[in-house]
Amino acid sequence: MAAERIPLPWQGSQWAGLVALADSGRLPHALLLAGPSGTGKTAFAARLAELVLCAESGAQPCGTCRHCRLAAAGSHPDLMNVRPEEPGKAILIDAVRTLRDFCTARPHQGGWRVALIEPAEALTHSAANALLKTLEEPGTQTLLLMIAHQPGHLPATIRSRCRLLRFPEPDRQTALTWLREQLPERQDVEQLLHHAGGRPLRALALSDTRRSEQVVRLRELAEAVAAGSMAPADAAPEAAGLEWELATDALAILLREHAGSALAERGGVPQLAVFRCFDELVRAHRERAANTNLSADLVWDRLWLAWRRAAAAGGG
Ligand SMILES: [Zn+2]
């Protein structure tokens, strides 16, 4: 796999805009990078952090100064990552308190301080509240980069304190061209992109056989549940055994396909049951973030029930 070149081909305008702001000393102190997951926002934010920390000026981090070497080694003392302890879990208030201390202490290297918060929608209610003051007064030469895959789930008080930078899904041709460059050996890039819901970095992740097999299996289960040949309760344990993010993401993609075909084939709008299934997914993610002892079987039982109703409601 070739190393990712950042900005990715569909991120050029966002990158150029920020470089211009950095050159003129007008970078905002808090940026909200918003858009679907699997399109490269995280890599973009990491490269932007390197650019801001870099001792040289230019449209890319120099890669050779002390700051760049520390950042590349993952040990720059003025670069902080705020993430859930486990994927899919919440970002708790303690992490935000650590971030506040980071922002109020003197920068170790005497330059910028940068913090990446990802995914921002994983902040608990109290963590989000605790973050407000830091967002208002982050200190000089401090940049907070908030990454949100579902910015609509963020409190308005957080969104209003950040400069919004949108990262829409790239068009299909751009995504395919990039994916073919990354995977020159593969003949199935179109299918990978399809199973990834059009998001190229997600598609690249699915080129891993173990991952793609899980997505294929999830889609088979979904078909069987929709066709009525498998009961939701029977499909639940197997889905619960798959990687959570992969499996729920695959179901969300199927739902979008379903809703899309309702629009394309009938000129109609998706049925209420489709929205209810999306709601059930949101609820499942919330519960999982909050509760470590949640039974995945029970959650998948509910998801499959909602999916069966959505599939039966037509549109596919
Ligand atoms: Zn540098």
py3Dmol code that shows the C-alpha trace and the ligand (Angstrom):
import py3Dmol

protein = """\
ATOM      1  CA  MET A   1       0.000   0.000   0.000  1.00  0.00           C
ATOM      2  CA  ALA A   2       1.391   3.372  -0.951  1.00  0.00           C
ATOM      3  CA  ALA A   3       1.757   5.947   1.783  1.00  0.00           C
ATOM      4  CA  GLU A   4      -1.139   8.342   1.895  1.00  0.00           C
ATOM      5  CA  ARG A   5      -0.403  11.718   0.429  1.00  0.00           C
ATOM      6  CA  ILE A   6      -2.126  14.411   2.422  1.00  0.00           C
ATOM      7  CA  PRO A   7      -4.110  16.328   1.417  1.00  0.00           C
ATOM      8  CA  LEU A   8      -5.937  13.559  -0.413  1.00  0.00           C
ATOM      9  CA  PRO A   9      -7.104  14.482  -3.928  1.00  0.00           C
ATOM     10  CA  TRP A  10     -10.562  15.531  -2.665  1.00  0.00           C
ATOM     11  CA  GLN A  11      -9.179  17.653   0.200  1.00  0.00           C
ATOM     12  CA  GLY A  12      -7.162  20.166  -1.824  1.00  0.00           C
ATOM     13  CA  SER A  13      -9.385  23.194  -1.302  1.00  0.00           C
ATOM     14  CA  GLN A  14      -9.698  22.618   2.453  1.00  0.00           C
ATOM     15  CA  TRP A  15      -5.908  22.318   2.724  1.00  0.00           C
ATOM     16  CA  ALA A  16      -5.183  25.378   0.589  1.00  0.00           C
ATOM     17  CA  GLY A  17      -7.626  27.444   2.639  1.00  0.00           C
ATOM     18  CA  LEU A  18      -5.945  26.520   5.915  1.00  0.00           C
ATOM     19  CA  VAL A  19      -2.419  27.049   4.573  1.00  0.00           C
ATOM     20  CA  ALA A  20      -3.458  30.555   3.500  1.00  0.00           C
ATOM     21  CA  LEU A  21      -4.868  31.261   6.970  1.00  0.00           C
ATOM     22  CA  ALA A  22      -1.734  29.892   8.654  1.00  0.00           C
ATOM     23  CA  ASP A  23       0.529  32.003   6.396  1.00  0.00           C
ATOM     24  CA  SER A  24      -1.321  35.161   7.347  1.00  0.00           C
ATOM     25  CA  GLY A  25      -1.460  34.282  11.045  1.00  0.00           C
ATOM     26  CA  ARG A  26      -5.241  33.993  11.033  1.00  0.00           C
ATOM     27  CA  LEU A  27      -5.778  30.340  11.932  1.00  0.00           C
ATOM     28  CA  PRO A  28      -8.867  29.947  14.105  1.00  0.00           C
ATOM     29  CA  HIS A  29      -8.243  28.422  17.532  1.00  0.00           C
ATOM     30  CA  ALA A  30     -10.846  25.702  17.104  1.00  0.00           C
ATOM     31  CA  LEU A  31     -11.712  23.850  13.924  1.00  0.00           C
ATOM     32  CA  LEU A  32     -14.506  21.336  13.466  1.00  0.00           C
ATOM     33  CA  LEU A  33     -13.642  18.900  10.688  1.00  0.00           C
ATOM     34  CA  ALA A  34     -17.010  17.460   9.771  1.00  0.00           C
ATOM     35  CA  GLY A  35     -17.992  14.792   7.289  1.00  0.00           C
ATOM     36  CA  PRO A  36     -18.594  11.081   6.847  1.00  0.00           C
ATOM     37  CA  SER A  37     -16.079   8.682   8.393  1.00  0.00           C
ATOM     38  CA  GLY A  38     -13.657   6.860   6.126  1.00  0.00           C
ATOM     39  CA  THR A  39     -12.860   9.868   3.945  1.00  0.00           C
ATOM     40  CA  GLY A  40      -9.530  10.886   5.500  1.00  0.00           C
ATOM     41  CA  LYS A  41     -10.355  13.610   8.034  1.00  0.00           C
ATOM     42  CA  THR A  42      -8.124  12.056  10.684  1.00  0.00           C
ATOM     43  CA  ALA A  43      -5.080  11.902   8.429  1.00  0.00           C
ATOM     44  CA  PHE A  44      -5.834  15.462   7.309  1.00  0.00           C
ATOM     45  CA  ALA A  45      -5.996  16.693  10.908  1.00  0.00           C
ATOM     46  CA  ALA A  46      -2.761  14.915  11.821  1.00  0.00           C
ATOM     47  CA  ARG A  47      -0.975  16.513   8.863  1.00  0.00           C
ATOM     48  CA  LEU A  48      -2.408  19.917   9.720  1.00  0.00           C
ATOM     49  CA  ALA A  49      -1.080  19.505  13.273  1.00  0.00           C
ATOM     50  CA  GLU A  50       2.374  18.784  11.842  1.00  0.00           C
ATOM     51  CA  LEU A  51       2.149  21.818   9.566  1.00  0.00           C
ATOM     52  CA  VAL A  52       1.256  24.113  12.464  1.00  0.00           C
ATOM     53  CA  LEU A  53       4.009  22.706  14.697  1.00  0.00           C
ATOM     54  CA  CYS A  54       6.690  22.713  11.968  1.00  0.00           C
ATOM     55  CA  ALA A  55       9.456  25.290  12.408  1.00  0.00           C
ATOM     56  CA  GLU A  56       9.556  26.061   8.679  1.00  0.00           C
ATOM     57  CA  SER A  57       6.855  27.824   6.696  1.00  0.00           C
ATOM     58  CA  GLY A  58       5.392  26.277   3.589  1.00  0.00           C
ATOM     59  CA  ALA A  59       2.415  24.411   2.208  1.00  0.00           C
ATOM     60  CA  GLN A  60       3.599  21.144   3.790  1.00  0.00           C
ATOM     61  CA  PRO A  61       5.461  20.287   6.999  1.00  0.00           C
ATOM     62  CA  CYS A  62       9.176  20.132   6.184  1.00  0.00           C
ATOM     63  CA  GLY A  63       9.560  16.632   7.662  1.00  0.00           C
ATOM     64  CA  THR A  64      13.100  17.269   8.916  1.00  0.00           C
ATOM     65  CA  CYS A  65      12.948  19.893  11.679  1.00  0.00           C
ATOM     66  CA  ARG A  66      12.867  18.895  15.353  1.00  0.00           C
ATOM     67  CA  HIS A  67       9.086  19.424  15.558  1.00  0.00           C
ATOM     68  CA  CYS A  68       8.398  17.296  12.489  1.00  0.00           C
ATOM     69  CA  ARG A  69      10.611  14.473  13.762  1.00  0.00           C
ATOM     70  CA  LEU A  70       8.952  14.510  17.186  1.00  0.00           C
ATOM     71  CA  ALA A  71       5.489  14.581  15.629  1.00  0.00           C
ATOM     72  CA  ALA A  72       6.337  11.736  13.244  1.00  0.00           C
ATOM     73  CA  ALA A  73       7.597   9.671  16.183  1.00  0.00           C
ATOM     74  CA  GLY A  74       4.336  10.318  18.034  1.00  0.00           C
ATOM     75  CA  SER A  75       6.203  11.998  20.874  1.00  0.00           C
ATOM     76  CA  HIS A  76       5.768  15.745  20.326  1.00  0.00           C
ATOM     77  CA  PRO A  77       5.039  17.105  23.814  1.00  0.00           C
ATOM     78  CA  ASP A  78       2.843  19.911  22.432  1.00  0.00           C
ATOM     79  CA  LEU A  79       0.647  17.575  20.413  1.00  0.00           C
ATOM     80  CA  MET A  80      -2.153  15.820  22.239  1.00  0.00           C
ATOM     81  CA  ASN A  81      -4.694  13.238  21.119  1.00  0.00           C
ATOM     82  CA  VAL A  82      -8.005  12.997  22.923  1.00  0.00           C
ATOM     83  CA  ARG A  83      -9.774   9.744  22.057  1.00  0.00           C
ATOM     84  CA  PRO A  84     -12.035   7.216  23.752  1.00  0.00           C
ATOM     85  CA  GLU A  85     -10.101   4.550  25.637  1.00  0.00           C
ATOM     86  CA  GLU A  86     -11.591   2.001  23.269  1.00  0.00           C
ATOM     87  CA  PRO A  87     -13.152   2.575  19.849  1.00  0.00           C
ATOM     88  CA  GLY A  88     -16.894   3.124  20.165  1.00  0.00           C
ATOM     89  CA  LYS A  89     -16.669   4.229  23.793  1.00  0.00           C
ATOM     90  CA  ALA A  90     -17.254   7.705  25.191  1.00  0.00           C
ATOM     91  CA  ILE A  91     -14.694  10.474  25.803  1.00  0.00           C
ATOM     92  CA  LEU A  92     -14.996  11.162  29.519  1.00  0.00           C
ATOM     93  CA  ILE A  93     -14.639  14.374  31.490  1.00  0.00           C
ATOM     94  CA  ASP A  94     -11.212  13.379  32.859  1.00  0.00           C
ATOM     95  CA  ALA A  95      -9.789  13.456  29.339  1.00  0.00           C
ATOM     96  CA  VAL A  96     -11.155  16.989  28.891  1.00  0.00           C
ATOM     97  CA  ARG A  97      -9.589  18.063  32.193  1.00  0.00           C
ATOM     98  CA  THR A  98      -6.234  16.736  30.998  1.00  0.00           C
ATOM     99  CA  LEU A  99      -6.744  18.705  27.799  1.00  0.00           C
ATOM    100  CA  ARG A 100      -7.471  21.865  29.791  1.00  0.00           C
ATOM    101  CA  ASP A 101      -4.206  21.424  31.738  1.00  0.00           C
ATOM    102  CA  PHE A 102      -2.386  20.872  28.455  1.00  0.00           C
ATOM    103  CA  CYS A 103      -3.808  24.125  27.091  1.00  0.00           C
ATOM    104  CA  THR A 104      -2.991  26.207  30.181  1.00  0.00           C
ATOM    105  CA  ALA A 105       0.563  24.912  30.745  1.00  0.00           C
ATOM    106  CA  ARG A 106       3.461  26.525  28.890  1.00  0.00           C
ATOM    107  CA  PRO A 107       4.229  24.853  25.584  1.00  0.00           C
ATOM    108  CA  HIS A 108       7.272  22.587  26.010  1.00  0.00           C
ATOM    109  CA  GLN A 109       8.838  23.561  22.716  1.00  0.00           C
ATOM    110  CA  GLY A 110       7.908  27.238  22.921  1.00  0.00           C
ATOM    111  CA  GLY A 111       5.694  27.200  19.850  1.00  0.00           C
ATOM    112  CA  TRP A 112       2.189  26.010  19.041  1.00  0.00           C
ATOM    113  CA  ARG A 113       0.133  23.509  20.972  1.00  0.00           C
ATOM    114  CA  VAL A 114      -2.264  21.311  19.012  1.00  0.00           C
ATOM    115  CA  ALA A 115      -4.915  18.926  20.293  1.00  0.00           C
ATOM    116  CA  LEU A 116      -6.913  16.451  18.207  1.00  0.00           C
ATOM    117  CA  ILE A 117     -10.270  15.415  19.605  1.00  0.00           C
ATOM    118  CA  GLU A 118     -11.761  12.412  17.837  1.00  0.00           C
ATOM    119  CA  PRO A 119     -14.550  11.620  17.437  1.00  0.00           C
ATOM    120  CA  ALA A 120     -15.988  14.782  18.958  1.00  0.00           C
ATOM    121  CA  GLU A 121     -19.459  13.223  19.114  1.00  0.00           C
ATOM    122  CA  ALA A 122     -18.066  10.689  21.610  1.00  0.00           C
ATOM    123  CA  LEU A 123     -17.785  13.420  24.267  1.00  0.00           C
ATOM    124  CA  THR A 124     -20.224  12.762  27.080  1.00  0.00           C
ATOM    125  CA  HIS A 125     -22.595  15.558  28.032  1.00  0.00           C
ATOM    126  CA  SER A 126     -20.444  16.545  31.019  1.00  0.00           C
ATOM    127  CA  ALA A 127     -17.222  16.263  28.988  1.00  0.00           C
ATOM    128  CA  ALA A 128     -18.699  18.539  26.309  1.00  0.00           C
ATOM    129  CA  ASN A 129     -19.708  21.072  28.967  1.00  0.00           C
ATOM    130  CA  ALA A 130     -16.248  20.984  30.489  1.00  0.00           C
ATOM    131  CA  LEU A 131     -14.762  21.639  27.061  1.00  0.00           C
ATOM    132  CA  LEU A 132     -16.714  24.867  26.478  1.00  0.00           C
ATOM    133  CA  LYS A 133     -14.406  27.076  28.525  1.00  0.00           C
ATOM    134  CA  THR A 134     -11.308  25.694  26.815  1.00  0.00           C
ATOM    135  CA  LEU A 135     -12.959  26.328  23.439  1.00  0.00           C
ATOM    136  CA  GLU A 136     -13.675  29.923  24.422  1.00  0.00           C
ATOM    137  CA  GLU A 137     -10.227  30.697  25.796  1.00  0.00           C
ATOM    138  CA  PRO A 138      -7.814  28.094  24.535  1.00  0.00           C
ATOM    139  CA  GLY A 139      -4.739  30.278  25.087  1.00  0.00           C
ATOM    140  CA  THR A 140      -2.414  31.792  22.513  1.00  0.00           C
ATOM    141  CA  GLN A 141      -0.915  29.659  19.759  1.00  0.00           C
ATOM    142  CA  THR A 142      -3.275  26.832  20.589  1.00  0.00           C
ATOM    143  CA  LEU A 143      -5.228  24.912  17.971  1.00  0.00           C
ATOM    144  CA  LEU A 144      -8.032  22.500  18.830  1.00  0.00           C
ATOM    145  CA  LEU A 145      -8.959  20.151  16.002  1.00  0.00           C
ATOM    146  CA  MET A 146     -12.315  18.486  16.546  1.00  0.00           C
ATOM    147  CA  ILE A 147     -13.144  15.634  14.203  1.00  0.00           C
ATOM    148  CA  ALA A 148     -16.814  14.740  13.837  1.00  0.00           C
ATOM    149  CA  HIS A 149     -18.272  12.033  11.624  1.00  0.00           C
ATOM    150  CA  GLN A 150     -21.764  13.013  12.733  1.00  0.00           C
ATOM    151  CA  PRO A 151     -21.576  16.711  13.629  1.00  0.00           C
ATOM    152  CA  GLY A 152     -25.355  16.792  14.100  1.00  0.00           C
ATOM    153  CA  HIS A 153     -24.858  14.773  17.284  1.00  0.00           C
ATOM    154  CA  LEU A 154     -22.688  17.495  18.812  1.00  0.00           C
ATOM    155  CA  PRO A 155     -24.197  20.047  21.194  1.00  0.00           C
ATOM    156  CA  ALA A 156     -24.880  23.372  19.459  1.00  0.00           C
ATOM    157  CA  THR A 157     -22.771  25.081  22.134  1.00  0.00           C
ATOM    158  CA  ILE A 158     -19.716  23.153  20.892  1.00  0.00           C
ATOM    159  CA  ARG A 159     -20.434  23.640  17.190  1.00  0.00           C
ATOM    160  CA  SER A 160     -20.929  27.389  17.577  1.00  0.00           C
ATOM    161  CA  ARG A 161     -17.471  27.773  19.159  1.00  0.00           C
ATOM    162  CA  CYS A 162     -15.618  26.136  16.267  1.00  0.00           C
ATOM    163  CA  ARG A 163     -14.912  27.132  12.693  1.00  0.00           C
ATOM    164  CA  LEU A 164     -16.690  24.523  10.580  1.00  0.00           C
ATOM    165  CA  LEU A 165     -14.744  22.828   7.816  1.00  0.00           C
ATOM    166  CA  ARG A 166     -16.755  20.362   5.744  1.00  0.00           C
ATOM    167  CA  PHE A 167     -15.359  17.200   4.213  1.00  0.00           C
ATOM    168  CA  PRO A 168     -17.972  15.809   1.867  1.00  0.00           C
ATOM    169  CA  GLU A 169     -17.691  12.331   0.390  1.00  0.00           C
ATOM    170  CA  PRO A 170     -15.598  12.488  -2.805  1.00  0.00           C
ATOM    171  CA  ASP A 171     -17.340  11.786  -6.102  1.00  0.00           C
ATOM    172  CA  ARG A 172     -17.220   8.190  -7.233  1.00  0.00           C
ATOM    173  CA  GLN A 173     -14.698   8.661 -10.042  1.00  0.00           C
ATOM    174  CA  THR A 174     -12.198  10.509  -7.836  1.00  0.00           C
ATOM    175  CA  ALA A 175     -12.576   7.857  -5.157  1.00  0.00           C
ATOM    176  CA  LEU A 176     -12.113   4.992  -7.636  1.00  0.00           C
ATOM    177  CA  THR A 177      -9.031   6.547  -9.229  1.00  0.00           C
ATOM    178  CA  TRP A 178      -7.414   6.997  -5.834  1.00  0.00           C
ATOM    179  CA  LEU A 179      -8.360   3.520  -4.687  1.00  0.00           C
ATOM    180  CA  ARG A 180      -6.887   1.926  -7.841  1.00  0.00           C
ATOM    181  CA  GLU A 181      -3.615   3.736  -7.139  1.00  0.00           C
ATOM    182  CA  GLN A 182      -3.562   2.349  -3.603  1.00  0.00           C
ATOM    183  CA  LEU A 183      -4.517  -1.190  -4.629  1.00  0.00           C
ATOM    184  CA  PRO A 184      -3.020  -1.748  -8.088  1.00  0.00           C
ATOM    185  CA  GLU A 185      -3.246  -5.542  -7.683  1.00  0.00           C
ATOM    186  CA  ARG A 186      -6.938  -5.662  -6.870  1.00  0.00           C
ATOM    187  CA  GLN A 187      -9.648  -6.271  -9.425  1.00  0.00           C
ATOM    188  CA  ASP A 188     -12.524  -5.632  -7.017  1.00  0.00           C
ATOM    189  CA  VAL A 189     -12.047  -1.960  -6.112  1.00  0.00           C
ATOM    190  CA  GLU A 190     -15.561  -1.091  -7.308  1.00  0.00           C
ATOM    191  CA  GLN A 191     -17.059  -3.633  -4.960  1.00  0.00           C
ATOM    192  CA  LEU A 192     -14.840  -2.467  -2.106  1.00  0.00           C
ATOM    193  CA  LEU A 193     -16.001   1.101  -2.655  1.00  0.00           C
ATOM    194  CA  HIS A 194     -19.616  -0.058  -2.885  1.00  0.00           C
ATOM    195  CA  HIS A 195     -19.369  -1.992   0.380  1.00  0.00           C
ATOM    196  CA  ALA A 196     -17.742   1.069   1.953  1.00  0.00           C
ATOM    197  CA  GLY A 197     -20.658   3.299   0.998  1.00  0.00           C
ATOM    198  CA  GLY A 198     -18.483   5.343  -1.384  1.00  0.00           C
ATOM    199  CA  ARG A 199     -15.902   6.310   1.254  1.00  0.00           C
ATOM    200  CA  PRO A 200     -12.404   5.605  -0.062  1.00  0.00           C
ATOM    201  CA  LEU A 201     -10.433   5.113   3.171  1.00  0.00           C
ATOM    202  CA  ARG A 202     -13.090   2.783   4.465  1.00  0.00           C
ATOM    203  CA  ALA A 203     -12.802   0.891   1.178  1.00  0.00           C
ATOM    204  CA  LEU A 204      -9.038   0.689   1.623  1.00  0.00           C
ATOM    205  CA  ALA A 205      -9.567  -0.751   5.109  1.00  0.00           C
ATOM    206  CA  LEU A 206     -11.901  -3.353   3.601  1.00  0.00           C
ATOM    207  CA  SER A 207      -9.103  -4.575   1.330  1.00  0.00           C
ATOM    208  CA  ASP A 208      -8.035  -6.501   4.419  1.00  0.00           C
ATOM    209  CA  THR A 209      -9.594  -9.930   3.827  1.00  0.00           C
ATOM    210  CA  ARG A 210     -10.585 -10.478   7.442  1.00  0.00           C
ATOM    211  CA  ARG A 211     -12.518  -7.220   7.418  1.00  0.00           C
ATOM    212  CA  SER A 212     -14.139  -7.642   4.035  1.00  0.00           C
ATOM    213  CA  GLU A 213     -15.310 -11.156   4.935  1.00  0.00           C
ATOM    214  CA  GLN A 214     -17.111  -9.737   7.939  1.00  0.00           C
ATOM    215  CA  VAL A 215     -18.850  -7.111   5.835  1.00  0.00           C
ATOM    216  CA  VAL A 216     -19.858  -9.703   3.249  1.00  0.00           C
ATOM    217  CA  ARG A 217     -21.241 -11.919   6.024  1.00  0.00           C
ATOM    218  CA  LEU A 218     -23.155  -9.016   7.565  1.00  0.00           C
ATOM    219  CA  ARG A 219     -24.728  -8.294   4.178  1.00  0.00           C
ATOM    220  CA  GLU A 220     -25.700 -11.955   3.798  1.00  0.00           C
ATOM    221  CA  LEU A 221     -27.324 -11.927   7.218  1.00  0.00           C
ATOM    222  CA  ALA A 222     -29.170  -8.717   6.333  1.00  0.00           C
ATOM    223  CA  GLU A 223     -30.469 -10.272   3.126  1.00  0.00           C
ATOM    224  CA  ALA A 224     -31.666 -13.374   4.970  1.00  0.00           C
ATOM    225  CA  VAL A 225     -33.430 -11.296   7.622  1.00  0.00           C
ATOM    226  CA  ALA A 226     -35.026  -9.073   4.987  1.00  0.00           C
ATOM    227  CA  ALA A 227     -36.208 -12.107   3.008  1.00  0.00           C
ATOM    228  CA  GLY A 228     -37.646 -13.694   6.133  1.00  0.00           C
ATOM    229  CA  SER A 229     -35.485 -16.803   5.817  1.00  0.00           C
ATOM    230  CA  MET A 230     -33.765 -15.956   9.095  1.00  0.00           C
ATOM    231  CA  ALA A 231     -35.320 -14.638  12.285  1.00  0.00           C
ATOM    232  CA  PRO A 232     -33.768 -11.506  13.840  1.00  0.00           C
ATOM    233  CA  ALA A 233     -33.088 -13.448  17.032  1.00  0.00           C
ATOM    234  CA  ASP A 234     -31.192 -16.097  15.052  1.00  0.00           C
ATOM    235  CA  ALA A 235     -29.107 -13.566  13.136  1.00  0.00           C
ATOM    236  CA  ALA A 236     -28.268 -11.579  16.278  1.00  0.00           C
ATOM    237  CA  PRO A 237     -25.566 -13.786  17.857  1.00  0.00           C
ATOM    238  CA  GLU A 238     -23.574 -14.037  14.639  1.00  0.00           C
ATOM    239  CA  ALA A 239     -23.738 -10.288  13.995  1.00  0.00           C
ATOM    240  CA  ALA A 240     -22.735  -9.711  17.619  1.00  0.00           C
ATOM    241  CA  GLY A 241     -19.623 -11.800  16.966  1.00  0.00           C
ATOM    242  CA  LEU A 242     -18.492  -9.455  14.170  1.00  0.00           C
ATOM    243  CA  GLU A 243     -16.429  -6.329  14.773  1.00  0.00           C
ATOM    244  CA  TRP A 244     -18.915  -3.771  16.081  1.00  0.00           C
ATOM    245  CA  GLU A 245     -17.889  -0.731  14.025  1.00  0.00           C
ATOM    246  CA  LEU A 246     -17.595  -2.723  10.823  1.00  0.00           C
ATOM    247  CA  ALA A 247     -20.924  -4.460  11.275  1.00  0.00           C
ATOM    248  CA  THR A 248     -22.977  -1.423  12.300  1.00  0.00           C
ATOM    249  CA  ASP A 249     -21.363   0.633   9.561  1.00  0.00           C
ATOM    250  CA  ALA A 250     -22.269  -2.040   7.011  1.00  0.00           C
ATOM    251  CA  LEU A 251     -25.886  -1.968   8.197  1.00  0.00           C
ATOM    252  CA  ALA A 252     -25.960   1.845   7.959  1.00  0.00           C
ATOM    253  CA  ILE A 253     -24.653   1.597   4.376  1.00  0.00           C
ATOM    254  CA  LEU A 254     -27.352  -0.959   3.500  1.00  0.00           C
ATOM    255  CA  LEU A 255     -29.989   1.367   4.928  1.00  0.00           C
ATOM    256  CA  ARG A 256     -28.695   4.257   2.842  1.00  0.00           C
ATOM    257  CA  GLU A 257     -28.753   2.047  -0.268  1.00  0.00           C
ATOM    258  CA  HIS A 258     -32.300   1.105   0.599  1.00  0.00           C
ATOM    259  CA  ALA A 259     -33.369   4.706   1.089  1.00  0.00           C
ATOM    260  CA  GLY A 260     -31.549   5.707  -2.105  1.00  0.00           C
ATOM    261  CA  SER A 261     -33.291   3.083  -4.219  1.00  0.00           C
ATOM    262  CA  ALA A 262     -36.656   4.300  -2.908  1.00  0.00           C
ATOM    263  CA  LEU A 263     -35.832   7.732  -4.309  1.00  0.00           C
ATOM    264  CA  ALA A 264     -34.397   6.480  -7.581  1.00  0.00           C
ATOM    265  CA  GLU A 265     -36.947   3.814  -8.472  1.00  0.00           C
ATOM    266  CA  ARG A 266     -40.178   5.273  -7.249  1.00  0.00           C
ATOM    267  CA  GLY A 267     -39.461   8.942  -6.878  1.00  0.00           C
ATOM    268  CA  GLY A 268     -40.769   8.355  -3.401  1.00  0.00           C
ATOM    269  CA  VAL A 269     -39.344   9.131  -0.032  1.00  0.00           C
ATOM    270  CA  PRO A 270     -37.975   6.421   2.253  1.00  0.00           C
ATOM    271  CA  GLN A 271     -40.521   4.885   4.559  1.00  0.00           C
ATOM    272  CA  LEU A 272     -40.729   5.776   8.212  1.00  0.00           C
ATOM    273  CA  ALA A 273     -39.400   2.318   9.097  1.00  0.00           C
ATOM    274  CA  VAL A 274     -36.083   3.222   7.421  1.00  0.00           C
ATOM    275  CA  PHE A 275     -35.701   6.267   9.657  1.00  0.00           C
ATOM    276  CA  ARG A 276     -36.677   4.179  12.674  1.00  0.00           C
ATOM    277  CA  CYS A 277     -33.873   1.760  11.837  1.00  0.00           C
ATOM    278  CA  PHE A 278     -31.386   4.657  11.592  1.00  0.00           C
ATOM    279  CA  ASP A 279     -32.645   5.806  15.005  1.00  0.00           C
ATOM    280  CA  GLU A 280     -32.109   2.321  16.361  1.00  0.00           C
ATOM    281  CA  LEU A 281     -28.498   2.454  15.143  1.00  0.00           C
ATOM    282  CA  VAL A 282     -27.925   5.808  16.844  1.00  0.00           C
ATOM    283  CA  ARG A 283     -29.419   4.414  20.041  1.00  0.00           C
ATOM    284  CA  ALA A 284     -27.208   1.317  19.820  1.00  0.00           C
ATOM    285  CA  HIS A 285     -24.065   3.460  19.494  1.00  0.00           C
ATOM    286  CA  ARG A 286     -25.115   5.665  22.422  1.00  0.00           C
ATOM    287  CA  GLU A 287     -25.819   2.680  24.638  1.00  0.00           C
ATOM    288  CA  ARG A 288     -22.586   1.007  23.703  1.00  0.00           C
ATOM    289  CA  ALA A 289     -20.593   4.175  24.426  1.00  0.00           C
ATOM    290  CA  ALA A 290     -22.205   4.472  27.841  1.00  0.00           C
ATOM    291  CA  ASN A 291     -22.412   0.874  28.997  1.00  0.00           C
ATOM    292  CA  THR A 292     -19.605  -1.622  28.977  1.00  0.00           C
ATOM    293  CA  ASN A 293     -21.803  -4.566  30.003  1.00  0.00           C
ATOM    294  CA  LEU A 294     -24.377  -4.187  27.275  1.00  0.00           C
ATOM    295  CA  SER A 295     -25.292  -7.474  25.588  1.00  0.00           C
ATOM    296  CA  ALA A 296     -24.423  -7.227  21.906  1.00  0.00           C
ATOM    297  CA  ASP A 297     -26.909 -10.042  21.178  1.00  0.00           C
ATOM    298  CA  LEU A 298     -29.775  -7.948  22.539  1.00  0.00           C
ATOM    299  CA  VAL A 299     -28.690  -4.873  20.618  1.00  0.00           C
ATOM    300  CA  TRP A 300     -28.443  -6.841  17.373  1.00  0.00           C
ATOM    301  CA  ASP A 301     -31.812  -8.435  18.002  1.00  0.00           C
ATOM    302  CA  ARG A 302     -33.324  -4.933  18.069  1.00  0.00           C
ATOM    303  CA  LEU A 303     -31.302  -3.790  15.069  1.00  0.00           C
ATOM    304  CA  TRP A 304     -32.365  -6.776  12.972  1.00  0.00           C
ATOM    305  CA  LEU A 305     -36.034  -6.281  13.926  1.00  0.00           C
ATOM    306  CA  ALA A 306     -35.831  -2.649  12.848  1.00  0.00           C
ATOM    307  CA  TRP A 307     -33.975  -3.660   9.670  1.00  0.00           C
ATOM    308  CA  ARG A 308     -36.601  -6.270   8.767  1.00  0.00           C
ATOM    309  CA  ARG A 309     -39.346  -3.657   9.099  1.00  0.00           C
ATOM    310  CA  ALA A 310     -37.330  -1.172   7.044  1.00  0.00           C
ATOM    311  CA  ALA A 311     -36.726  -3.775   4.326  1.00  0.00           C
ATOM    312  CA  ALA A 312     -40.397  -4.826   4.332  1.00  0.00           C
ATOM    313  CA  ALA A 313     -41.490  -1.205   4.022  1.00  0.00           C
ATOM    314  CA  GLY A 314     -40.313  -1.181   0.418  1.00  0.00           C
ATOM    315  CA  GLY A 315     -37.883   0.899  -1.479  1.00  0.00           C
ATOM    316  CA  GLY A 316     -35.446  -1.916  -2.176  1.00  0.00           C
TER     317      GLY A 316
END
"""
ligand_1 = """\
1
ZN
Zn 9.281 20.768 10.084
"""
view = py3Dmol.view(width=600, height=400)
view.addModel(protein, "pdb")
view.setStyle({"model": 0}, {"cartoon": {"style": "trace"}})
view.addModel(ligand_1, "xyz")
view.setStyle({"model": 1}, {"stick": {}})
view.zoomTo()
view.show()
